[in-house]
Amino acid sequence: MKLEDVWPLFGLRLATPRLELRPVRDEDLPGLVENALAGVHDPARMPFGVPWTDAEPEELARSFAQYHWRNRVNTTPNRWGITFTVLRGGEPIGIQELRAHDFDSLRTVESGSWLTRSQQGLGLGTEMRAGLLMFAFDVLDAEWAQSSAASWNRPSLTVSEHLGYVPNGVNRVRTRPTEIADEIRLRLHRDDFIRPPWSVGIEGADAALRQLIGRHDERTHGHLTWRDRP
């Protein structure tokens, strides 16, 4: 028996032209923490709703691991959060997250992500989100995808715009004890998804569906077909 037989999500792989996305494994944690400590954003501004990057290195490392372990513990059919390690050339460079609650009724997913600063500005943020959306729309059969970013975070907003998201309201949020920002909400219907000229490669979709959706399904939307097998 292999680890993915025990926890089927560990068998899931998304492959884009330059990247591989796989659910975070414990062996990924040291490299991801090192990337976070190397810098994710300009320290003068906090792009996250929780200022986790402000923590001291030892605290950041422990809370980072706890967060990803907690996501596994809380995974149930129709309510889950998958944090994917983003790898380039086999090395971790960031995180792409996919979350949902009451998925069977709402058919809606939310995403969040970060890349270490040395990998920013190369189009990788758009590439990894596009691969994630193909998985969400074509395999999970989501109807809507949602995201958000601070109003000043032009790179993140540009990724969403390039893929077809439209504005969906503004929230006033506190990102640090003394830092307030406007959070731009965005949403994307699967019919409005601006697809890249490449297709994502996906392994382990059948087992992931059973764990996340809790049933056997066939999904066909003209781009990918996945059939559960005995």
Disulfide bonds with the S-S distance in Angstrom:
none
